[in-house]
Amino acid sequence: MGFIFGIVNLKGGAINPENVRKLGKAVQWNDFESKIEINSSYGWGYCWNKKRTPKAGIYTSERVAVLCDARIYNSEEFKQSFEFEQPEEAFAKAYLTWGAGFADKFNGDFAAVIIDFQQQKVLLVRDHIGVRPLTYSVKEDLLIFASHEFGIAKSNLANNTLSEEALVRNFNLHKRKKYKLTVFEHIKKIIPGYVTNITTGKIVNTKYWWPEKIRTNRGLTFEMAVSCLRKSLMKSVQVRMEQGTIGAHVSGGIDSSGVAAILADNIDNKARMKGYSWSPESKDGDIDGLNEKELVDEFAEQKGIEVAYLSYKDSANIDDFILPEFEQMPIEIHTMRQACNDDISTLFSGWGGDEFVSLSLRGSINHIVFRLKLLTLFRWIKRWGLKATIGRVRGEILPSIVPFRLSEMAVYKQNGCKFFQSHFVIKHWRAFFFHTEKNIYGFGDRKGFMFRLLYRYHLPQRMDSWALFGERYGIEYKFPLLDKDLLEFWMTIPIKYTIEQMYPRLLYREALRGILVDSVRLRQGKEEAVFYKNCVDRDIRIKKMLEKSPNLYTTSSFLSFFNANEFYKCTVKEPEDMKAFIVGMYDIRFFLRYKGLVEKYVATNPYCMKKHKQNSDSENL
């Protein structure tokens, strides 16, 4: 548990100790404790929830100093090369032993900062997938870093000007995102799988994790692949199990429930485990379609664990909806509060399964067609039917061969420009009308499909937010399906095993045989009628409450590029259909989130206030 933070003078000059303390205070939530070390040219520290034991630490030697927030899952491998007691010491010795490529040796969840006194440089690094967050800002000769960008912004040590590029890219769901951008122009994220080397006047990002270079094991049979995958899955869960009460996401889907099943089979006392489901605790009225709660209940009974369900009428839902710091699934905040009340210290999730070990048949038709696998194509049509196959071709192949689609322009015109002042649209016309999301399906390389999903960086985007708020509630999230060793084994499996039998998620399903209840393990599709209906009803209630609060749609001069009235029109307007309703709620939340960001971090920032006053004075001349 814990966040890290610090200030380093890149030229070796003095730093202001009070600024380090100010940063530390800004990074932490209420009821946190902290430890700070001040040196002549740098000061840093870490903070943690008082209910938990810190997992961050500091190590200093004559050559290097290390501050890290880390969990290492392959410690025994390092002990063949050197002895160490704490993760921070392991990072120092690994860097001194293997140089810049040291990070690839670790299988773990980590964010670390290394000061190399001899070479006068600072290295910032995160784990391969981005479980632990890390951000930074460079102001003249000072490097300011922290686990999350909101801590740096709250300290007012950096310029908190909003990033207009990030705003435009994040506004439309079809835009190509830049993960390293935060909502603040001068605060950046460290990219997972990279080492960022910072010296005076120079920042170099070097990729250390190259999963695309892993070779396929042609000698691996299907049976061997299933057996090894099963062992790897079990190990990835077991190495993350800790003392205390453990929580796990549970659903009618196989990703999270598969993880929860392995956890339940390996925990010493079922009373130490509790499941958390997004399914509603009760359903109102008759709803046609699947109620996932029935599957979750069956799972819970078989494994002998208790499961908590959600209340979609919680009065806090509207506050969660407009949290300025949270990602697009505020529903998880409710789960965090539940887990906090149950004194859960770790919460397991199946996040990331869809992209790799639980890969569906998405992108398969591209692999079949572009690789001219005609026999397989005939088998596909026989299995799924001609109509469904044509639908796949339209949705997955055409976007790969048609470079520009007029329909995309219509989306942007309908869903973007009207919410912004004309001068702002003209200023950012490239971002508004181009920079569309890269096509993920490609020209038949099914492994390439997985890598394109990986490099969209939607996985760490969610994990960043969950890490930030998880710490607030004393919860550490675990994502065993994104374990580095597991993913690297997955990349060795012949891709034909994910397609040949025309059955989605076949390897994962087979690996969970006898572990996960068959009603969930063999379930196809993701329809969740009751869950979906409750989400819609909740959003309708939120929308009606927002309709009664037109004062929320006034903007400060810091948001002069917004047409606030258009967002209010979107709130009071009756949507044409469900798609329009969902998109409209996204737009409303986007505006309210940015308004909250400005009020909390920009309007009180000295740099922003000074620049804003200068701009206002020049306009009045």
C-alpha positions as CSV (number, residue, x, y, z in Angstrom):
1,M,0.0,0.0,0.0
2,G,1.1,3.6,-0.5
3,F,2.0,6.5,-2.8
4,I,5.4,7.8,-3.5
5,F,6.5,11.4,-4.1
6,G,9.5,13.6,-4.3
7,I,11.5,16.5,-5.8
8,V,14.9,16.2,-7.4
9,N,17.2,19.1,-8.4
10,L,18.6,17.8,-11.7
11,K,21.7,20.0,-11.5
12,G,22.5,18.9,-8.0
13,G,21.5,22.2,-6.4
14,A,19.4,22.7,-3.3
15,I,15.7,21.9,-3.0
16,N,13.2,23.5,-0.7
17,P,12.3,21.0,2.1
18,E,9.0,22.7,2.7
19,N,8.0,22.0,-0.9
20,V,8.6,18.3,-0.4
21,R,6.4,18.3,2.7
22,K,3.8,20.2,0.8
23,L,3.9,17.7,-2.0
24,G,3.6,14.8,0.4
25,K,0.6,16.3,2.1
26,A,-1.1,16.9,-1.3
27,V,-0.6,13.3,-2.5
28,Q,-2.2,11.6,0.5
29,W,-5.8,11.1,1.4
30,N,-7.1,11.8,4.9
31,D,-6.0,9.4,7.7
32,F,-2.7,8.7,6.0
33,E,0.7,8.6,7.5
34,S,4.0,9.5,5.7
35,K,7.7,9.2,5.9
36,I,10.0,11.8,4.3
37,E,13.7,12.0,3.8
38,I,15.4,15.3,2.9
39,N,18.8,15.5,1.3
40,S,20.8,18.4,-0.1
41,S,19.7,18.0,-3.8
42,Y,16.5,15.8,-3.4
43,G,13.8,15.1,-1.0
44,W,11.3,12.3,-1.2
45,G,9.0,10.0,0.7
46,Y,6.0,7.8,0.7
47,C,2.6,7.8,2.5
48,W,0.0,5.1,3.3
49,N,-3.4,4.4,4.7
50,K,-3.1,4.2,8.5
51,K,-5.1,0.9,8.5
52,R,-2.5,-0.8,6.3
53,T,1.2,-1.6,6.3
54,P,3.2,0.5,3.8
55,K,4.7,-1.4,0.8
56,A,6.8,1.5,-0.3
57,G,10.4,2.0,0.9
58,I,13.7,3.9,0.4
59,Y,17.2,2.4,-0.1
60,T,20.4,4.4,-0.4
61,S,23.9,3.4,-1.2
62,E,27.0,5.4,-2.3
63,R,26.1,4.9,-6.0
64,V,22.3,5.1,-6.1
65,A,19.2,5.9,-4.1
66,V,15.9,4.2,-4.7
67,L,12.3,5.0,-3.8
68,C,9.8,2.4,-4.8
69,D,6.2,1.2,-4.4
70,A,6.6,-2.4,-5.3
71,R,5.4,-6.0,-5.0
72,I,7.8,-8.6,-6.5
73,Y,6.4,-12.0,-7.5
74,N,9.7,-13.6,-8.6
75,S,11.9,-12.8,-5.7
76,E,13.6,-16.2,-5.7
77,E,15.0,-15.6,-9.1
78,F,16.9,-12.5,-8.0
79,K,18.4,-14.3,-5.0
80,Q,20.4,-16.3,-7.4
81,S,22.3,-13.1,-8.4
82,F,22.3,-11.1,-5.1
83,E,20.9,-10.9,-1.6
84,F,18.3,-8.4,-0.6
85,E,15.7,-7.8,2.1
86,Q,13.3,-5.3,0.7
87,P,12.0,-4.5,-2.8
88,E,13.8,-1.1,-2.9
89,E,17.1,-2.9,-2.3
90,A,16.3,-5.4,-5.1
91,F,15.7,-2.5,-7.5
92,A,19.0,-0.8,-6.6
93,K,21.0,-4.0,-7.0
94,A,19.2,-5.1,-10.2
95,Y,20.0,-1.7,-11.8
96,L,23.6,-1.9,-10.8
97,T,23.8,-5.5,-12.1
98,W,21.9,-5.2,-15.4
99,G,21.8,-1.5,-16.2
100,A,18.9,0.1,-18.1
101,G,17.4,-3.3,-18.9
102,F,16.9,-4.2,-15.2
103,A,13.2,-3.6,-15.1
104,D,12.5,-6.5,-17.5
105,K,13.8,-8.9,-14.9
106,F,10.9,-8.1,-12.5
107,N,7.5,-9.8,-12.5
108,G,5.5,-7.6,-10.2
109,D,3.4,-4.5,-9.7
110,F,5.7,-1.5,-9.1
111,A,6.6,2.2,-9.6
112,A,10.1,3.2,-8.8
113,V,12.4,6.2,-8.9
114,I,16.2,5.7,-9.1
115,I,18.8,8.4,-8.7
116,D,22.1,7.5,-10.2
117,F,24.6,9.9,-8.4
118,Q,27.5,8.8,-10.6
119,Q,25.8,9.4,-13.9
120,Q,23.7,12.3,-12.6
121,K,20.4,11.1,-13.9
122,V,17.1,10.0,-12.6
123,L,15.2,7.0,-13.8
124,L,11.4,6.6,-13.4
125,V,9.9,3.2,-14.2
126,R,6.6,1.3,-13.9
127,D,5.7,-2.4,-14.2
128,H,5.1,-4.0,-17.6
129,I,1.3,-3.4,-17.6
130,G,0.8,-0.3,-15.3
131,V,-0.7,-1.7,-12.1
132,R,1.1,0.9,-10.0
133,P,0.8,4.6,-11.2
134,L,3.6,7.2,-11.5
135,T,3.5,10.7,-12.9
136,Y,6.0,13.6,-13.1
137,S,6.5,17.3,-14.0
138,V,9.7,19.1,-14.9
139,K,9.9,22.8,-13.9
140,E,13.2,24.4,-14.9
141,D,15.8,22.2,-13.1
142,L,13.4,20.5,-10.7
143,L,11.8,17.1,-11.3
144,I,8.6,16.7,-9.3
145,F,7.1,13.3,-9.2
146,A,4.2,11.5,-7.5
147,S,2.1,8.4,-7.8
148,H,-0.8,10.4,-9.3
149,E,-1.1,13.7,-11.2
150,F,-3.7,15.1,-8.8
151,G,-1.2,15.1,-6.0
152,I,1.2,17.2,-8.0
153,A,-1.6,19.5,-9.1
154,K,-3.0,19.9,-5.6
155,S,0.5,20.9,-4.3
156,N,0.5,23.9,-6.6
157,L,4.2,23.3,-7.3
158,A,3.6,22.9,-11.0
159,N,1.7,24.8,-13.7
160,N,-1.8,23.2,-13.6
161,T,-2.9,24.5,-17.0
162,L,-5.4,22.1,-18.6
163,S,-4.1,20.1,-21.5
164,E,-6.3,21.1,-24.5
165,E,-4.9,18.2,-26.5
166,A,-5.9,15.7,-23.8
167,L,-9.3,17.3,-23.5
168,V,-10.1,17.0,-27.2
169,R,-8.7,13.4,-27.4
170,N,-10.6,12.3,-24.3
171,F,-13.9,13.9,-25.2
172,N,-14.8,11.7,-28.1
173,L,-14.7,8.0,-27.5
174,H,-13.5,7.4,-31.0
175,K,-10.4,9.5,-30.7
176,R,-6.9,8.1,-30.5
177,K,-5.7,8.6,-27.0
178,K,-2.2,9.5,-25.8
179,Y,-1.7,7.7,-22.5
180,K,1.2,9.8,-21.3
181,L,-1.0,12.9,-21.3
182,T,-2.9,13.8,-18.2
183,V,-5.6,16.4,-17.9
184,F,-2.8,18.9,-17.0
185,E,-0.5,20.1,-19.7
186,H,2.7,20.1,-17.7
187,I,2.1,16.8,-15.8
188,K,2.8,13.5,-17.7
189,K,2.4,9.8,-16.9
190,I,5.2,7.2,-17.0
191,I,4.2,4.7,-19.7
192,P,4.0,1.1,-18.5
193,G,6.8,-1.1,-19.8
194,Y,9.1,1.9,-20.2
195,V,12.0,3.4,-18.3
196,T,12.1,7.2,-18.4
197,N,15.6,8.7,-18.1
198,I,15.6,12.3,-17.0
199,T,18.7,14.6,-17.0
200,T,19.0,18.4,-17.2
201,G,17.2,19.4,-20.4
202,K,16.6,15.9,-21.7
203,I,13.9,13.2,-21.2
204,V,14.3,9.9,-22.9
205,N,11.7,7.1,-22.9
206,T,13.1,3.6,-23.4
207,K,10.9,0.6,-23.9
208,Y,12.0,-2.4,-21.9
209,W,9.2,-4.9,-22.3
210,W,8.8,-6.3,-25.8
211,P,6.1,-9.0,-25.7
212,E,5.9,-8.9,-29.5
213,K,9.4,-10.4,-29.7
214,I,8.4,-13.6,-27.9
215,R,8.5,-16.5,-30.2
216,T,5.7,-19.0,-30.7
217,N,6.4,-22.5,-29.3
218,R,5.5,-24.7,-32.3
219,G,6.0,-27.9,-30.3
220,L,3.2,-27.0,-27.9
221,T,0.2,-29.2,-28.3
222,F,-3.3,-28.0,-27.4
223,E,-3.4,-30.3,-24.4
224,M,0.0,-29.0,-23.2
225,A,-1.1,-25.4,-23.7
226,V,-4.2,-25.9,-21.6
227,S,-2.2,-27.7,-18.8
228,C,0.5,-25.0,-18.7
229,L,-2.0,-22.2,-18.8
230,R,-3.9,-23.8,-15.9
231,K,-0.6,-23.9,-13.8
232,S,0.3,-20.3,-14.8
233,L,-3.2,-19.1,-13.9
234,M,-3.1,-20.7,-10.5
235,K,0.4,-19.4,-9.8
236,S,-0.5,-15.9,-10.8
237,V,-3.3,-15.9,-8.2
238,Q,-1.4,-17.7,-5.5
239,V,1.6,-15.3,-5.5
240,R,-0.7,-12.4,-5.0
241,M,-2.5,-13.8,-2.0
242,E,-1.7,-12.0,1.3
243,Q,-2.8,-12.0,4.9
244,G,-6.0,-10.4,6.0
245,T,-9.4,-10.4,4.4
246,I,-9.4,-10.8,0.7
247,G,-12.0,-9.6,-1.7
248,A,-12.7,-10.7,-5.3
249,H,-14.9,-9.4,-8.1
250,V,-17.5,-12.0,-9.0
251,S,-19.8,-12.0,-12.0
252,G,-21.5,-14.3,-14.5
253,G,-18.5,-13.8,-16.7
254,I,-15.5,-16.1,-16.7
255,D,-12.6,-13.6,-16.2
256,S,-13.2,-12.3,-12.7
257,S,-15.1,-15.4,-11.6
258,G,-12.3,-17.6,-12.9
259,V,-9.8,-15.7,-10.7
260,A,-12.2,-15.8,-7.7
261,A,-12.7,-19.6,-8.2
262,I,-8.9,-20.2,-8.0
263,L,-8.7,-17.9,-5.0
264,A,-11.5,-19.7,-3.2
265,D,-9.8,-23.1,-3.8
266,N,-6.5,-21.9,-2.4
267,I,-7.4,-19.8,0.6
268,D,-6.9,-21.5,4.0
269,N,-10.2,-20.2,5.5
270,K,-13.3,-19.3,3.4
271,A,-14.2,-16.7,6.1
272,R,-11.2,-14.7,4.9
273,M,-12.7,-14.3,1.5
274,K,-15.7,-12.2,0.2
275,G,-17.0,-11.7,-3.3
276,Y,-18.2,-8.4,-4.7
277,S,-20.7,-8.3,-7.6
278,W,-21.9,-5.4,-9.7
279,S,-25.2,-7.2,-10.1
280,P,-28.1,-5.5,-8.2
281,E,-29.0,-7.0,-4.8
282,S,-32.7,-7.1,-6.0
283,K,-34.5,-6.5,-9.2
284,D,-37.6,-4.3,-9.6
285,G,-40.4,-5.5,-11.9
286,D,-40.3,-8.0,-14.7
287,I,-37.2,-7.9,-16.8
288,D,-36.7,-10.2,-19.8
289,G,-33.2,-11.6,-20.1
290,L,-30.4,-12.9,-17.9
291,N,-30.0,-12.0,-14.3
292,E,-26.3,-12.6,-13.6
293,K,-27.1,-12.7,-9.8
294,E,-28.4,-16.2,-10.3
295,L,-25.1,-17.4,-11.7
296,V,-23.2,-15.6,-9.0
297,D,-25.4,-17.2,-6.3
298,E,-24.6,-20.6,-7.8
299,F,-20.9,-19.8,-7.8
300,A,-21.0,-18.6,-4.2
301,E,-22.9,-21.6,-3.0
302,Q,-20.4,-24.0,-4.7
303,K,-17.3,-22.2,-3.3
304,G,-18.8,-21.5,0.1
305,I,-18.2,-17.8,0.1
306,E,-20.3,-14.7,0.9
307,V,-21.0,-12.2,-1.9
308,A,-22.1,-8.6,-1.6
309,Y,-24.3,-7.0,-4.3
310,L,-24.8,-3.4,-5.3
311,S,-27.5,-1.0,-4.5
312,Y,-28.3,1.2,-7.6
313,K,-30.3,3.6,-5.5
314,D,-27.4,4.7,-3.3
315,S,-27.7,8.4,-2.7
316,A,-24.0,8.8,-3.4
317,N,-24.3,7.7,-7.0
318,I,-24.6,11.2,-8.3
319,D,-21.5,12.3,-6.4
320,D,-19.6,9.3,-7.8
321,F,-20.9,10.2,-11.3
322,I,-19.2,13.6,-11.3
323,L,-16.0,12.8,-9.4
324,P,-13.3,14.8,-11.3
325,E,-10.5,12.3,-10.7
326,F,-12.3,9.0,-11.5
327,E,-12.4,7.0,-14.7
328,Q,-15.5,6.0,-16.7
329,M,-16.8,3.3,-14.4
330,P,-17.7,5.1,-11.2
331,I,-19.8,2.1,-10.2
332,E,-16.6,0.7,-8.7
333,I,-16.6,3.4,-6.0
334,H,-19.6,1.7,-4.4
335,T,-17.7,-1.6,-4.4
336,M,-14.7,0.1,-2.8
337,R,-16.9,1.5,0.0
338,Q,-18.4,-1.9,0.6
339,A,-15.0,-3.6,0.7
340,C,-13.7,-0.9,3.1
341,N,-16.6,-1.5,5.5
342,D,-15.7,-5.2,5.4
343,D,-12.0,-4.4,6.1
344,I,-10.8,-5.9,2.8
345,S,-7.1,-5.3,2.2
346,T,-6.7,-6.8,-1.3
347,L,-9.3,-7.0,-4.0
348,F,-8.8,-9.4,-7.0
349,S,-10.1,-8.5,-10.4
350,G,-10.2,-10.3,-13.8
351,W,-9.5,-7.0,-15.6
352,G,-7.4,-7.6,-18.7
353,G,-8.6,-11.1,-19.4
354,D,-10.5,-10.1,-22.6
355,E,-7.3,-8.8,-24.1
356,F,-5.2,-11.9,-23.6
357,V,-5.7,-15.2,-21.8
358,S,-9.5,-15.0,-22.2
359,L,-9.4,-13.8,-25.8
360,S,-12.7,-14.1,-27.6
361,L,-13.1,-14.5,-31.4
362,R,-12.7,-10.8,-32.1
363,G,-10.3,-10.3,-35.0
364,S,-10.5,-14.0,-36.0
365,I,-12.2,-13.2,-39.3
366,N,-9.4,-10.9,-40.3
367,H,-6.8,-13.6,-39.5
368,I,-8.8,-16.1,-41.6
369,V,-9.5,-13.9,-44.6
370,F,-6.2,-12.0,-45.0
371,R,-4.2,-15.2,-44.5
372,L,-6.3,-16.9,-47.2
373,K,-7.4,-19.7,-44.9
374,L,-10.3,-20.7,-47.2
375,L,-11.0,-24.0,-45.6
376,T,-11.2,-22.4,-42.2
377,L,-13.5,-19.7,-43.7
378,F,-15.9,-22.3,-44.9
379,R,-15.9,-23.9,-41.5
380,W,-16.5,-20.5,-39.9
381,I,-19.5,-19.8,-42.1
382,K,-20.9,-23.3,-41.4
383,R,-20.4,-22.7,-37.6
384,W,-21.8,-19.1,-37.4
385,G,-23.8,-18.7,-40.5
386,L,-23.4,-16.4,-43.6
387,K,-25.3,-13.4,-42.1
388,A,-23.2,-13.4,-38.9
389,T,-20.0,-13.7,-41.0
390,I,-21.0,-10.8,-43.2
391,G,-21.6,-8.8,-40.0
392,R,-18.1,-9.6,-38.8
393,V,-16.6,-8.6,-42.2
394,R,-18.4,-5.3,-42.1
395,G,-17.3,-4.6,-38.5
396,E,-13.8,-6.0,-38.5
397,I,-12.4,-6.2,-42.1
398,L,-13.9,-3.1,-43.8
399,P,-12.4,-0.7,-41.2
400,S,-9.0,-2.2,-42.0
401,I,-9.2,-1.6,-45.8
402,V,-11.2,1.6,-46.0
403,P,-8.8,4.4,-44.9
404,F,-11.4,7.1,-44.3
405,R,-15.0,6.7,-43.4
406,L,-17.5,9.5,-43.9
407,S,-19.5,8.0,-41.0
408,E,-16.7,9.0,-38.7
409,M,-17.0,12.6,-39.8
410,A,-20.7,12.5,-39.0
411,V,-19.9,11.2,-35.5
412,Y,-17.6,14.1,-34.9
413,K,-20.0,16.6,-36.2
414,Q,-22.8,15.3,-34.2
415,N,-21.0,14.5,-31.0
416,G,-18.2,17.1,-30.8
417,C,-18.1,20.5,-32.3
418,K,-21.4,21.9,-31.0
419,F,-20.1,21.6,-27.4
420,F,-17.1,23.9,-28.1
421,Q,-16.6,27.5,-29.2
422,S,-15.8,27.9,-32.9
423,H,-12.4,29.4,-32.3
424,F,-11.4,26.3,-30.2
425,V,-12.6,23.9,-32.9
426,I,-10.5,25.8,-35.5
427,K,-7.5,25.9,-33.2
428,H,-7.6,22.1,-32.8
429,W,-9.2,21.1,-36.1
430,R,-6.8,18.2,-36.6
431,A,-7.6,16.6,-33.3
432,F,-11.4,17.2,-33.9
433,F,-11.6,15.8,-37.4
434,F,-8.7,13.4,-37.6
435,H,-6.6,11.5,-35.0
436,T,-9.2,8.7,-35.0
437,E,-8.7,5.6,-32.9
438,K,-6.3,3.2,-34.7
439,N,-8.0,0.2,-36.1
440,I,-7.4,-2.8,-33.8
441,Y,-8.1,-5.6,-36.2
442,G,-5.4,-5.2,-38.7
443,F,-4.5,-7.4,-41.7
444,G,-4.7,-10.9,-40.2
445,D,-2.1,-10.9,-37.5
446,R,-4.1,-12.2,-34.5
447,K,-1.2,-11.6,-32.1
448,G,-0.9,-8.1,-33.6
449,F,-4.6,-7.7,-32.6
450,M,-3.6,-8.4,-29.0
451,F,-0.7,-5.9,-29.1
452,R,-2.9,-3.2,-30.6
453,L,-5.2,-3.7,-27.7
454,L,-2.3,-3.5,-25.3
455,Y,-1.0,-0.3,-26.8
456,R,-4.3,1.5,-26.6
457,Y,-3.4,1.7,-22.9
458,H,-7.0,1.4,-21.7
459,L,-5.9,-1.2,-19.2
460,P,-3.7,1.1,-17.1
461,Q,-6.1,4.0,-17.6
462,R,-8.6,2.1,-15.4
463,M,-5.9,0.7,-13.0
464,D,-4.6,4.2,-12.4
465,S,-8.0,5.4,-11.2
466,W,-8.6,2.3,-9.1
467,A,-5.1,2.6,-7.5
468,L,-5.8,6.2,-6.5
469,F,-9.2,5.5,-4.9
470,G,-8.3,2.1,-3.7
471,E,-5.6,3.6,-1.4
472,R,-8.2,5.9,0.0
473,Y,-10.3,3.0,1.1
474,G,-7.4,0.9,2.2
475,I,-7.7,-1.5,-0.7
476,E,-5.0,-2.8,-3.0
477,Y,-6.2,-4.2,-6.4
478,K,-4.7,-7.4,-7.8
479,F,-4.8,-8.3,-11.5
480,P,-3.5,-11.8,-11.9
481,L,-4.7,-12.2,-15.5
482,L,-2.1,-9.5,-16.4
483,D,0.8,-11.2,-14.6
484,K,4.0,-10.8,-16.7
485,D,5.0,-14.5,-16.6
486,L,1.5,-15.5,-17.5
487,L,1.3,-13.1,-20.5
488,E,4.7,-14.1,-21.7
489,F,3.7,-17.8,-21.7
490,W,0.5,-16.9,-23.5
491,M,2.5,-15.3,-26.3
492,T,4.2,-18.6,-26.9
493,I,0.9,-20.5,-27.6
494,P,0.3,-21.2,-31.3
495,I,-2.4,-18.7,-32.3
496,K,-4.3,-21.4,-34.2
497,Y,-5.5,-22.8,-30.8
498,T,-7.6,-19.6,-30.3
499,I,-9.4,-20.1,-33.6
500,E,-9.5,-23.6,-34.9
501,Q,-12.4,-24.9,-32.9
502,M,-14.4,-21.7,-33.5
503,Y,-15.2,-21.5,-29.8
504,P,-14.6,-18.2,-27.9
505,R,-12.1,-18.3,-25.0
506,L,-11.6,-22.0,-25.4
507,L,-8.1,-22.2,-23.8
508,Y,-9.2,-20.3,-20.8
509,R,-12.4,-22.3,-20.4
510,E,-10.5,-25.6,-20.6
511,A,-7.9,-24.4,-18.1
512,L,-10.7,-23.7,-15.6
513,R,-12.4,-27.1,-16.0
514,G,-13.1,-28.5,-12.6
515,I,-12.3,-25.1,-11.0
516,L,-15.1,-22.8,-12.1
517,V,-18.8,-23.9,-12.1
518,D,-19.8,-25.0,-15.6
519,S,-22.8,-22.6,-15.8
520,V,-20.3,-19.8,-15.8
521,R,-17.4,-21.5,-17.4
522,L,-19.3,-22.6,-20.5
523,R,-21.5,-19.4,-20.8
524,Q,-21.2,-17.6,-24.1
525,G,-22.1,-14.0,-24.6
526,K,-22.1,-11.1,-22.1
527,E,-25.8,-10.2,-22.0
528,E,-26.7,-8.9,-18.6
529,A,-30.3,-7.7,-18.8
530,V,-31.0,-6.9,-15.1
531,F,-27.6,-5.3,-14.6
532,Y,-28.0,-3.2,-17.8
533,K,-31.5,-2.2,-16.8
534,N,-30.4,-1.1,-13.4
535,C,-27.5,0.9,-14.8
536,V,-29.9,2.7,-17.2
537,D,-32.4,3.4,-14.4
538,R,-29.6,4.8,-12.2
539,D,-28.4,7.1,-15.0
540,I,-32.0,8.2,-15.7
541,R,-32.3,9.2,-12.0
542,I,-29.0,11.0,-12.1
543,K,-30.0,12.8,-15.3
544,K,-33.3,14.0,-13.8
545,M,-31.5,15.3,-10.7
546,L,-29.0,17.2,-13.0
547,E,-32.0,18.7,-15.0
548,K,-33.0,20.4,-11.8
549,S,-29.6,22.0,-11.3
550,P,-29.0,24.4,-14.2
551,N,-26.5,26.2,-12.0
552,L,-24.1,23.3,-12.5
553,Y,-23.8,24.3,-16.2
554,T,-22.2,27.7,-15.6
555,T,-18.5,27.9,-16.5
556,S,-15.6,29.9,-15.2
557,S,-13.4,31.9,-17.5
558,F,-11.0,29.0,-17.4
559,L,-13.5,26.9,-19.4
560,S,-14.4,29.6,-21.9
561,F,-14.0,27.2,-24.8
562,F,-17.0,25.2,-23.7
563,N,-20.5,25.9,-24.9
564,A,-22.0,25.1,-21.5
565,N,-25.5,25.7,-22.6
566,E,-25.2,22.8,-25.1
567,F,-24.3,20.5,-22.3
568,Y,-27.4,21.6,-20.4
569,K,-29.6,21.1,-23.5
570,C,-28.2,17.6,-23.7
571,T,-29.2,17.1,-20.1
572,V,-32.8,18.2,-20.5
573,K,-33.3,16.8,-24.0
574,E,-35.2,13.5,-24.4
575,P,-32.7,11.2,-26.2
576,E,-33.8,9.6,-29.5
577,D,-32.7,6.1,-28.6
578,M,-30.6,4.2,-26.0
579,K,-27.4,4.9,-27.9
580,A,-28.0,8.6,-27.9
581,F,-28.8,8.4,-24.1
582,I,-25.5,6.6,-23.4
583,V,-23.5,9.0,-25.5
584,G,-25.3,12.0,-23.9
585,M,-24.6,10.8,-20.4
586,Y,-20.9,10.5,-21.3
587,D,-20.9,14.0,-22.7
588,I,-22.6,15.4,-19.6
589,R,-20.2,13.6,-17.2
590,F,-17.3,14.9,-19.3
591,F,-18.3,18.5,-18.8
592,L,-19.1,18.2,-15.1
593,R,-15.8,16.4,-14.5
594,Y,-13.8,19.1,-16.2
595,K,-15.7,21.8,-14.3
596,G,-14.8,20.0,-11.1
597,L,-11.2,19.7,-12.1
598,V,-11.0,23.5,-12.8
599,E,-12.6,24.4,-9.5
600,K,-10.4,22.1,-7.5
601,Y,-7.0,22.3,-9.3
602,V,-6.8,25.2,-11.8
603,A,-8.7,28.2,-10.4
604,T,-6.6,28.1,-7.2
605,N,-3.2,27.5,-9.0
606,P,-0.9,30.5,-8.8
607,Y,0.6,29.9,-12.3
608,C,-2.8,29.5,-13.9
609,M,-4.2,32.6,-12.1
610,K,-1.3,34.7,-13.2
611,K,-1.5,33.6,-16.8
612,H,-5.3,34.1,-16.8
613,K,-4.9,37.6,-15.5
614,Q,-2.3,38.4,-18.1
615,N,-4.7,37.1,-20.9
616,S,-7.6,39.1,-19.4
617,D,-5.6,42.3,-19.2
618,S,-4.4,41.9,-22.8
619,E,-8.0,41.4,-24.0
620,N,-9.1,44.5,-22.2
621,L,-6.5,46.7,-23.9
